[in-house]
Amino acid sequence: QVDGGEWSLLSEVAVEGDVYGAVRASSARWKRASRSPCATYEFCYSLSPLDVEWGELSRLMVLSSRFILRNDSNNIAFEAKQAGSDDSTAVVVPIGGTVPFHWMNHFLPE
């Protein structure tokens, strides 16, 4: 369920093979966990059959942030934020590091 408890649209999951997709959810669903009540979280998912005895009845689900910021610099860490959002919403990307990125205000342009 997303967006305040409403059921999301169903995804078709193939009987065989891998399935990939993306989900967009408002932070209003997780008021205590979010830094911003207007944030939008986007996740990618993949479903794949397990290579075990009962694998045809089980799937492995992997969730990851849709956007990952990567810093290939050897010298400089940097901050990134959505244009127009408050400076306190910036995330620091350390030297050689990666961090997930989410839109802090769905009223602002992406």
N, CA, C and O atoms as CSV, one atom per row, in Angstrom:
chain,resi,resn,atom,element,x,y,z
A,1,GLN,N,N,0.833,-1.175,0.000
A,1,GLN,CA,C,0.000,0.000,0.000
A,1,GLN,C,C,0.880,1.242,0.000
A,1,GLN,O,O,1.931,1.271,0.640
A,2,VAL,N,N,0.440,2.266,-0.723
A,2,VAL,CA,C,1.190,3.525,-0.786
A,2,VAL,C,C,0.221,4.685,-0.683
A,2,VAL,O,O,-0.995,4.494,-0.701
A,3,ASP,N,N,0.755,5.872,-0.576
A,3,ASP,CA,C,-0.039,7.103,-0.564
A,3,ASP,C,C,-1.167,7.073,0.463
A,3,ASP,O,O,-2.345,7.106,0.107
A,4,GLY,N,N,-0.794,7.011,1.742
A,4,GLY,CA,C,-1.774,7.097,2.807
A,4,GLY,C,C,-2.627,5.861,2.981
A,4,GLY,O,O,-3.744,5.950,3.492
A,5,GLY,N,N,-2.130,4.715,2.569
A,5,GLY,CA,C,-2.853,3.477,2.805
A,5,GLY,C,C,-3.689,2.997,1.639
A,5,GLY,O,O,-4.344,1.960,1.742
A,6,GLU,N,N,-3.685,3.726,0.526
A,6,GLU,CA,C,-4.435,3.281,-0.643
A,6,GLU,C,C,-3.678,2.141,-1.315
A,6,GLU,O,O,-2.448,2.142,-1.344
A,7,TRP,N,N,-4.397,1.190,-1.843
A,7,TRP,CA,C,-3.731,0.089,-2.548
A,7,TRP,C,C,-3.180,0.596,-3.863
A,7,TRP,O,O,-3.847,1.330,-4.592
A,8,SER,N,N,-1.960,0.197,-4.157
A,8,SER,CA,C,-1.339,0.584,-5.422
A,8,SER,C,C,-1.844,-0.343,-6.516
A,8,SER,O,O,-2.489,-1.355,-6.242
A,9,LEU,N,N,-1.541,0.015,-7.760
A,9,LEU,CA,C,-1.897,-0.852,-8.876
A,9,LEU,C,C,-1.081,-2.131,-8.797
A,9,LEU,O,O,0.073,-2.116,-8.369
A,10,LEU,N,N,-1.678,-3.223,-9.208
A,10,LEU,CA,C,-0.973,-4.498,-9.177
A,10,LEU,C,C,0.061,-4.565,-10.282
A,10,LEU,O,O,-0.115,-3.987,-11.354
A,11,SER,N,N,1.127,-5.267,-10.010
A,11,SER,CA,C,2.146,-5.502,-11.018
A,11,SER,C,C,2.002,-6.936,-11.504
A,11,SER,O,O,1.722,-7.846,-10.724
A,12,GLU,N,N,2.192,-7.117,-12.771
A,12,GLU,CA,C,2.179,-8.466,-13.321
A,12,GLU,C,C,3.541,-9.099,-13.068
A,12,GLU,O,O,4.570,-8.519,-13.415
A,13,VAL,N,N,3.554,-10.261,-12.478
A,13,VAL,CA,C,4.797,-10.970,-12.202
A,13,VAL,C,C,4.802,-12.233,-13.057
A,13,VAL,O,O,3.949,-13.108,-12.905
A,14,ALA,N,N,5.765,-12.309,-13.945
A,14,ALA,CA,C,5.863,-13.467,-14.839
A,14,ALA,C,C,6.154,-14.728,-14.036
A,14,ALA,O,O,6.810,-14.678,-12.996
A,15,VAL,N,N,5.665,-15.842,-14.523
A,15,VAL,CA,C,5.882,-17.118,-13.844
A,15,VAL,C,C,7.359,-17.490,-13.883
A,15,VAL,O,O,7.885,-18.040,-12.915
A,16,GLU,N,N,8.030,-17.195,-14.989
A,16,GLU,CA,C,9.449,-17.501,-15.122
A,16,GLU,C,C,10.225,-16.228,-15.427
A,16,GLU,O,O,9.678,-15.257,-15.950
A,17,GLY,N,N,11.493,-16.252,-15.093
A,17,GLY,CA,C,12.368,-15.132,-15.427
A,17,GLY,C,C,12.327,-14.023,-14.408
A,17,GLY,O,O,11.671,-14.122,-13.371
A,18,ASP,N,N,13.046,-12.961,-14.728
A,18,ASP,CA,C,13.176,-11.818,-13.832
A,18,ASP,C,C,12.154,-10.740,-14.174
A,18,ASP,O,O,11.730,-10.613,-15.323
A,19,VAL,N,N,11.765,-9.966,-13.165
A,19,VAL,CA,C,10.829,-8.859,-13.335
A,19,VAL,C,C,11.470,-7.622,-12.719
A,19,VAL,O,O,12.053,-7.694,-11.638
A,20,TYR,N,N,11.363,-6.488,-13.407
A,20,TYR,CA,C,11.927,-5.230,-12.921
A,20,TYR,C,C,10.855,-4.153,-12.958
A,20,TYR,O,O,9.960,-4.197,-13.803
A,21,GLY,N,N,10.938,-3.181,-12.044
A,21,GLY,CA,C,9.982,-2.088,-12.051
A,21,GLY,C,C,10.398,-0.993,-11.102
A,21,GLY,O,O,11.463,-1.058,-10.489
A,22,ALA,N,N,9.544,0.024,-10.981
A,22,ALA,CA,C,9.814,1.149,-10.086
A,22,ALA,C,C,8.520,1.516,-9.374
A,22,ALA,O,O,7.427,1.343,-9.915
A,23,VAL,N,N,8.660,2.022,-8.160
A,23,VAL,CA,C,7.528,2.437,-7.330
A,23,VAL,C,C,7.792,3.848,-6.849
A,23,VAL,O,O,8.905,4.168,-6.432
A,24,ARG,N,N,6.779,4.693,-6.904
A,24,ARG,CA,C,6.879,6.066,-6.384
A,24,ARG,C,C,5.882,6.192,-5.240
A,24,ARG,O,O,4.704,5.868,-5.394
A,25,ALA,N,N,6.364,6.671,-4.077
A,25,ALA,CA,C,5.499,6.804,-2.903
A,25,ALA,C,C,5.772,8.124,-2.202
A,25,ALA,O,O,6.916,8.575,-2.134
A,26,SER,N,N,4.723,8.738,-1.683
A,26,SER,CA,C,4.846,9.997,-0.948
A,26,SER,C,C,5.299,9.718,0.475
A,26,SER,O,O,4.947,8.689,1.053
A,27,SER,N,N,6.078,10.630,1.040
A,27,SER,CA,C,6.546,10.466,2.418
A,27,SER,C,C,5.424,10.661,3.426
A,27,SER,O,O,5.606,10.354,4.604
A,28,ALA,N,N,4.278,11.160,3.001
A,28,ALA,CA,C,3.154,11.329,3.913
A,28,ALA,C,C,2.780,9.994,4.555
A,28,ALA,O,O,2.173,9.962,5.625
A,29,ARG,N,N,3.139,8.910,3.907
A,29,ARG,CA,C,2.860,7.569,4.428
A,29,ARG,C,C,3.719,7.260,5.645
A,29,ARG,O,O,3.305,6.483,6.505
A,30,TRP,N,N,4.922,7.858,5.739
A,30,TRP,CA,C,5.853,7.588,6.832
A,30,TRP,C,C,6.226,8.889,7.523
A,30,TRP,O,O,7.377,9.319,7.450
A,31,LYS,N,N,5.281,9.515,8.185
A,31,LYS,CA,C,5.489,10.851,8.763
A,31,LYS,C,C,6.654,10.896,9.742
A,31,LYS,O,O,7.396,11.878,9.752
A,32,ARG,N,N,6.839,9.880,10.557
A,32,ARG,CA,C,7.902,9.900,11.562
A,32,ARG,C,C,9.280,9.665,10.966
A,32,ARG,O,O,10.273,10.152,11.506
A,33,ALA,N,N,9.360,8.932,9.869
A,33,ALA,CA,C,10.652,8.563,9.293
A,33,ALA,C,C,11.200,9.595,8.310
A,33,ALA,O,O,12.388,9.570,7.990
A,34,SER,N,N,10.363,10.486,7.836
A,34,SER,CA,C,10.779,11.405,6.784
A,34,SER,C,C,11.222,12.751,7.340
A,34,SER,O,O,10.675,13.237,8.330
A,35,ARG,N,N,12.232,13.355,6.683
A,35,ARG,CA,C,12.667,14.701,7.045
A,35,ARG,C,C,11.742,15.755,6.449
A,35,ARG,O,O,11.755,16.904,6.892
A,36,SER,N,N,10.952,15.390,5.467
A,36,SER,CA,C,10.079,16.351,4.793
A,36,SER,C,C,8.730,15.703,4.503
A,36,SER,O,O,8.685,14.615,3.930
A,37,PRO,N,N,7.624,16.354,4.890
A,37,PRO,CA,C,6.304,15.775,4.630
A,37,PRO,C,C,5.931,15.791,3.152
A,37,PRO,O,O,4.947,15.167,2.755
A,38,CYS,N,N,6.704,16.495,2.342
A,38,CYS,CA,C,6.410,16.592,0.903
A,38,CYS,C,C,7.338,15.725,0.061
A,38,CYS,O,O,7.263,15.759,-1.167
A,39,ALA,N,N,8.205,14.955,0.693
A,39,ALA,CA,C,9.195,14.176,-0.056
A,39,ALA,C,C,8.534,13.068,-0.869
A,39,ALA,O,O,7.470,12.562,-0.513
A,40,THR,N,N,9.180,12.710,-1.953
A,40,THR,CA,C,8.751,11.595,-2.781
A,40,THR,C,C,9.888,10.594,-2.849
A,40,THR,O,O,11.015,10.939,-3.204
A,41,TYR,N,N,9.583,9.350,-2.507
A,41,TYR,CA,C,10.578,8.286,-2.546
A,41,TYR,C,C,10.319,7.420,-3.772
A,41,TYR,O,O,9.186,7.024,-4.045
A,42,GLU,N,N,11.380,7.137,-4.495
A,42,GLU,CA,C,11.272,6.279,-5.674
A,42,GLU,C,C,12.223,5.107,-5.497
A,42,GLU,O,O,13.414,5.279,-5.240
A,43,PHE,N,N,11.670,3.923,-5.641
A,43,PHE,CA,C,12.445,2.708,-5.469
A,43,PHE,C,C,12.356,1.855,-6.717
A,43,PHE,O,O,11.320,1.808,-7.381
A,44,CYS,N,N,13.439,1.189,-7.028
A,44,CYS,CA,C,13.439,0.180,-8.079
A,44,CYS,C,C,13.346,-1.177,-7.397
A,44,CYS,O,O,13.830,-1.360,-6.280
A,45,TYR,N,N,12.727,-2.108,-8.073
A,45,TYR,CA,C,12.671,-3.453,-7.523
A,45,TYR,C,C,12.987,-4.470,-8.611
A,45,TYR,O,O,12.788,-4.229,-9.801
A,46,SER,N,N,13.476,-5.590,-8.168
A,46,SER,CA,C,13.655,-6.724,-9.075
A,46,SER,C,C,13.187,-7.974,-8.347
A,46,SER,O,O,13.439,-8.153,-7.156
A,47,LEU,N,N,12.514,-8.818,-9.078
A,47,LEU,CA,C,12.062,-10.107,-8.572
A,47,LEU,C,C,12.689,-11.184,-9.433
A,47,LEU,O,O,12.623,-11.123,-10.661
A,48,SER,N,N,13.290,-12.163,-8.798
A,48,SER,CA,C,13.870,-13.265,-9.557
A,48,SER,C,C,13.630,-14.576,-8.826
A,48,SER,O,O,13.591,-14.610,-7.596
A,49,PRO,N,N,13.470,-15.654,-9.582
A,49,PRO,CA,C,13.256,-16.954,-8.953
A,49,PRO,C,C,14.498,-17.380,-8.176
A,49,PRO,O,O,15.624,-17.056,-8.554
A,50,LEU,N,N,14.278,-18.098,-7.103
A,50,LEU,CA,C,15.393,-18.618,-6.320
A,50,LEU,C,C,15.857,-19.937,-6.918
A,50,LEU,O,O,15.044,-20.741,-7.373
A,51,ASP,N,N,17.126,-20.148,-6.915
A,51,ASP,CA,C,17.697,-21.377,-7.459
A,51,ASP,C,C,17.833,-22.410,-6.332
A,51,ASP,O,O,18.936,-22.818,-5.971
A,52,VAL,N,N,16.682,-22.817,-5.791
A,52,VAL,CA,C,16.637,-23.798,-4.707
A,52,VAL,C,C,15.530,-24.801,-5.002
A,52,VAL,O,O,14.827,-24.680,-6.004
A,53,GLU,N,N,15.378,-25.794,-4.125
A,53,GLU,CA,C,14.406,-26.864,-4.359
A,53,GLU,C,C,12.993,-26.344,-4.598
A,53,GLU,O,O,12.301,-26.827,-5.495
A,54,TRP,N,N,12.554,-25.358,-3.804
A,54,TRP,CA,C,11.211,-24.807,-3.951
A,54,TRP,C,C,11.240,-23.454,-4.659
A,54,TRP,O,O,10.349,-22.629,-4.455
A,55,GLY,N,N,12.238,-23.226,-5.472
A,55,GLY,CA,C,12.428,-21.933,-6.121
A,55,GLY,C,C,11.280,-21.487,-6.995
A,55,GLY,O,O,11.047,-20.286,-7.130
A,56,GLU,N,N,10.550,-22.422,-7.596
A,56,GLU,CA,C,9.438,-22.014,-8.458
A,56,GLU,C,C,8.294,-21.398,-7.656
A,56,GLU,O,O,7.417,-20.746,-8.223
A,57,LEU,N,N,8.302,-21.603,-6.333
A,57,LEU,CA,C,7.267,-21.031,-5.474
A,57,LEU,C,C,7.761,-19.817,-4.689
A,57,LEU,O,O,6.984,-19.181,-3.977
A,58,SER,N,N,9.032,-19.497,-4.814
A,58,SER,CA,C,9.620,-18.397,-4.047
A,58,SER,C,C,10.344,-17.433,-4.972
A,58,SER,O,O,10.836,-17.820,-6.032
A,59,ARG,N,N,10.401,-16.183,-4.562
A,59,ARG,CA,C,11.102,-15.151,-5.330
A,59,ARG,C,C,12.020,-14.362,-4.414
A,59,ARG,O,O,11.748,-14.202,-3.224
A,60,LEU,N,N,13.091,-13.883,-4.975
A,60,LEU,CA,C,13.987,-12.968,-4.279
A,60,LEU,C,C,13.611,-11.560,-4.724
A,60,LEU,O,O,13.593,-11.270,-5.920
A,61,MET,N,N,13.308,-10.679,-3.760
A,61,MET,CA,C,12.954,-9.298,-4.080
A,61,MET,C,C,14.060,-8.383,-3.578
A,61,MET,O,O,14.440,-8.438,-2.408
A,62,VAL,N,N,14.578,-7.537,-4.475
A,62,VAL,CA,C,15.624,-6.585,-4.127
A,62,VAL,C,C,15.069,-5.187,-4.353
A,62,VAL,O,O,14.589,-4.867,-5.440
A,63,LEU,N,N,15.140,-4.350,-3.306
A,63,LEU,CA,C,14.724,-2.950,-3.398
A,63,LEU,C,C,15.957,-2.065,-3.340
A,63,LEU,O,O,16.874,-2.317,-2.558
A,64,SER,N,N,15.977,-1.036,-4.160
A,64,SER,CA,C,17.076,-0.070,-4.103
A,64,SER,C,C,16.532,1.306,-4.467
A,64,SER,O,O,15.511,1.428,-5.143
A,65,SER,N,N,17.223,2.321,-4.015
A,65,SER,CA,C,16.833,3.674,-4.356
A,65,SER,C,C,16.926,3.850,-5.871
A,65,SER,O,O,17.851,3.336,-6.499
A,66,ARG,N,N,15.983,4.565,-6.455
A,66,ARG,CA,C,15.996,4.756,-7.906
A,66,ARG,C,C,17.180,5.611,-8.346
A,66,ARG,O,O,17.726,5.421,-9.432
A,67,PHE,N,N,17.572,6.559,-7.485
A,67,PHE,CA,C,18.684,7.442,-7.822
A,67,PHE,C,C,19.799,7.261,-6.803
A,67,PHE,O,O,19.556,7.308,-5.597
A,68,ILE,N,N,20.999,7.059,-7.276
A,68,ILE,CA,C,22.185,6.931,-6.435
A,68,ILE,C,C,23.172,8.007,-6.878
A,68,ILE,O,O,23.490,8.110,-8.063
A,69,LEU,N,N,23.655,8.806,-5.933
A,69,LEU,CA,C,24.687,9.800,-6.235
A,69,LEU,C,C,26.045,9.176,-5.951
A,69,LEU,O,O,26.256,8.588,-4.890
A,70,ARG,N,N,26.957,9.304,-6.893
A,70,ARG,CA,C,28.286,8.697,-6.762
A,70,ARG,C,C,29.348,9.773,-6.926
A,70,ARG,O,O,29.268,10.614,-7.821
A,71,ASN,N,N,30.342,9.733,-6.048
A,71,ASN,CA,C,31.433,10.703,-6.089
A,71,ASN,C,C,32.717,9.969,-6.466
A,71,ASN,O,O,33.268,9.215,-5.664
A,72,ASP,N,N,33.183,10.193,-7.679
A,72,ASP,CA,C,34.416,9.560,-8.149
A,72,ASP,C,C,35.656,10.394,-7.835
A,72,ASP,O,O,36.765,10.033,-8.229
A,73,SER,N,N,35.472,11.502,-7.129
A,73,SER,CA,C,36.596,12.369,-6.804
A,73,SER,C,C,37.517,11.708,-5.777
A,73,SER,O,O,37.069,10.940,-4.926
A,74,ASN,N,N,38.791,12.017,-5.872
A,74,ASN,CA,C,39.767,11.566,-4.875
A,74,ASN,C,C,40.060,12.643,-3.842
A,74,ASN,O,O,40.790,12.395,-2.883
A,75,ASN,N,N,39.487,13.866,-4.028
A,75,ASN,CA,C,39.842,14.995,-3.168
A,75,ASN,C,C,38.647,15.680,-2.505
A,75,ASN,O,O,38.778,16.196,-1.395
A,76,ILE,N,N,37.491,15.695,-3.160
A,76,ILE,CA,C,36.417,16.584,-2.736
A,76,ILE,C,C,35.131,15.819,-2.433
A,76,ILE,O,O,34.660,15.029,-3.251
A,77,ALA,N,N,34.573,16.063,-1.252
A,77,ALA,CA,C,33.213,15.621,-0.946
A,77,ALA,C,C,32.271,16.729,-1.406
A,77,ALA,O,O,32.675,17.891,-1.445
A,78,PHE,N,N,31.043,16.408,-1.751
A,78,PHE,CA,C,30.116,17.454,-2.162
A,78,PHE,C,C,28.731,17.215,-1.579
A,78,PHE,O,O,28.403,16.113,-1.139
A,79,GLU,N,N,27.925,18.276,-1.588
A,79,GLU,CA,C,26.543,18.207,-1.146
A,79,GLU,C,C,25.635,18.326,-2.356
A,79,GLU,O,O,25.956,19.023,-3.318
A,80,ALA,N,N,24.496,17.640,-2.302
A,80,ALA,CA,C,23.518,17.718,-3.390
A,80,ALA,C,C,22.126,17.823,-2.781
A,80,ALA,O,O,21.843,17.244,-1.732
A,81,LYS,N,N,21.262,18.578,-3.464
A,81,LYS,CA,C,19.880,18.711,-3.022
A,81,LYS,C,C,19.015,19.031,-4.225
A,81,LYS,O,O,19.521,19.380,-5.292
A,82,GLN,N,N,17.729,18.912,-4.051
A,82,GLN,CA,C,16.788,19.271,-5.104
A,82,GLN,C,C,16.765,20.786,-5.245
A,82,GLN,O,O,16.719,21.502,-4.245
A,83,ALA,N,N,16.798,21.274,-6.468
A,83,ALA,CA,C,16.767,22.719,-6.709
A,83,ALA,C,C,15.528,23.327,-6.073
A,83,ALA,O,O,14.410,22.857,-6.287
A,84,GLY,N,N,15.742,24.386,-5.281
A,84,GLY,CA,C,14.636,25.085,-4.641
A,84,GLY,C,C,14.279,24.556,-3.266
A,84,GLY,O,O,13.485,25.177,-2.559
A,85,SER,N,N,14.842,23.427,-2.869
A,85,SER,CA,C,14.532,22.884,-1.540
A,85,SER,C,C,15.440,23.517,-0.489
A,85,SER,O,O,16.457,24.129,-0.815
A,86,ASP,N,N,15.060,23.361,0.761
A,86,ASP,CA,C,15.820,23.928,1.867
A,86,ASP,C,C,17.216,23.326,1.932
A,86,ASP,O,O,17.399,22.145,1.639
A,87,ASP,N,N,18.209,24.140,2.319
A,87,ASP,CA,C,19.589,23.656,2.400
A,87,ASP,C,C,19.753,22.503,3.383
A,87,ASP,O,O,20.665,21.691,3.235
A,88,SER,N,N,18.876,22.423,4.387
A,88,SER,CA,C,18.991,21.348,5.385
A,88,SER,C,C,18.675,19.971,4.794
A,88,SER,O,O,18.961,18.951,5.420
A,89,THR,N,N,18.089,19.936,3.596
A,89,THR,CA,C,17.763,18.648,2.965
A,89,THR,C,C,18.918,18.088,2.133
A,89,THR,O,O,18.815,16.991,1.583
A,90,ALA,N,N,20.019,18.842,2.042
A,90,ALA,CA,C,21.168,18.392,1.238
A,90,ALA,C,C,21.775,17.123,1.840
A,90,ALA,O,O,21.798,16.945,3.058
A,91,VAL,N,N,22.259,16.254,0.970
A,91,VAL,CA,C,22.975,15.057,1.403
A,91,VAL,C,C,24.443,15.223,1.029
A,91,VAL,O,O,24.766,15.769,-0.026
A,92,VAL,N,N,25.322,14.752,1.896
A,92,VAL,CA,C,26.758,14.823,1.643
A,92,VAL,C,C,27.185,13.536,0.970
A,92,VAL,O,O,26.905,12.443,1.461
A,93,VAL,N,N,27.870,13.672,-0.167
A,93,VAL,CA,C,28.416,12.517,-0.869
A,93,VAL,C,C,29.919,12.502,-0.591
A,93,VAL,O,O,30.656,13.340,-1.112
A,94,PRO,N,N,30.374,11.551,0.230
A,94,PRO,CA,C,31.780,11.553,0.619
A,94,PRO,C,C,32.710,11.186,-0.542
A,94,PRO,O,O,32.271,10.664,-1.566
A,95,ILE,N,N,33.983,11.469,-0.361
A,95,ILE,CA,C,34.995,11.126,-1.360
A,95,ILE,C,C,34.928,9.631,-1.643
A,95,ILE,O,O,35.030,8.811,-0.731
A,96,GLY,N,N,34.757,9.288,-2.911
A,96,GLY,CA,C,34.690,7.884,-3.313
A,96,GLY,C,C,33.439,7.158,-2.861
A,96,GLY,O,O,33.372,5.932,-2.952
A,97,GLY,N,N,32.432,7.898,-2.371
A,97,GLY,CA,C,31.243,7.263,-1.805
A,97,GLY,C,C,30.018,7.335,-2.690
A,97,GLY,O,O,30.022,7.973,-3.743
A,98,THR,N,N,28.968,6.667,-2.241
A,98,THR,CA,C,27.658,6.703,-2.891
A,98,THR,C,C,26.595,6.892,-1.819
A,98,THR,O,O,26.752,6.414,-0.696
A,99,VAL,N,N,25.513,7.587,-2.159
A,99,VAL,CA,C,24.379,7.761,-1.256
A,99,VAL,C,C,23.089,7.710,-2.064
A,99,VAL,O,O,23.075,8.119,-3.226
A,100,PRO,N,N,21.990,7.209,-1.461
A,100,PRO,CA,C,20.700,7.250,-2.161
A,100,PRO,C,C,20.189,8.687,-2.206
A,100,PRO,O,O,20.494,9.484,-1.319
A,101,PHE,N,N,19.418,9.017,-3.232
A,101,PHE,CA,C,18.870,10.367,-3.370
A,101,PHE,C,C,17.375,10.276,-3.616
A,101,PHE,O,O,16.916,9.493,-4.447
A,102,HIS,N,N,16.609,11.101,-2.870
A,102,HIS,CA,C,15.154,11.173,-3.036
A,102,HIS,C,C,14.759,12.637,-3.171
A,102,HIS,O,O,15.441,13.520,-2.651
A,103,TRP,N,N,13.651,12.894,-3.871
A,103,TRP,CA,C,13.151,14.259,-4.032
A,103,TRP,C,C,12.563,14.706,-2.706
A,103,TRP,O,O,11.693,14.031,-2.157
A,104,MET,N,N,13.030,15.848,-2.177
A,104,MET,CA,C,12.592,16.319,-0.864
A,104,MET,C,C,11.257,17.050,-0.901
A,104,MET,O,O,10.610,17.182,0.138
A,105,ASN,N,N,10.826,17.526,-2.058
A,105,ASN,CA,C,9.560,18.244,-2.137
A,105,ASN,C,C,8.940,17.976,-3.494
A,105,ASN,O,O,9.461,18.425,-4.515
A,106,HIS,N,N,7.821,17.240,-3.516
A,106,HIS,CA,C,7.221,16.894,-4.802
A,106,HIS,C,C,6.499,18.078,-5.442
A,106,HIS,O,O,6.000,17.960,-6.561
A,107,PHE,N,N,6.437,19.213,-4.753
A,107,PHE,CA,C,5.867,20.424,-5.351
A,107,PHE,C,C,6.902,21.173,-6.205
A,107,PHE,O,O,6.543,22.000,-7.043
A,108,LEU,N,N,8.175,20.875,-5.985
A,108,LEU,CA,C,9.253,21.524,-6.753
A,108,LEU,C,C,9.578,20.692,-7.988
A,108,LEU,O,O,9.262,19.503,-8.029
A,109,PRO,N,N,10.208,21.301,-9.003
A,109,PRO,CA,C,10.584,20.531,-10.186
A,109,PRO,C,C,11.615,19.455,-9.838
A,109,PRO,O,O,12.457,19.637,-8.959
A,110,GLU,N,N,11.527,18.361,-10.533
A,110,GLU,CA,C,12.501,17.288,-10.341
A,110,GLU,C,C,13.680,17.559,-11.219
A,110,GLU,O,O,14.636,16.784,-11.227
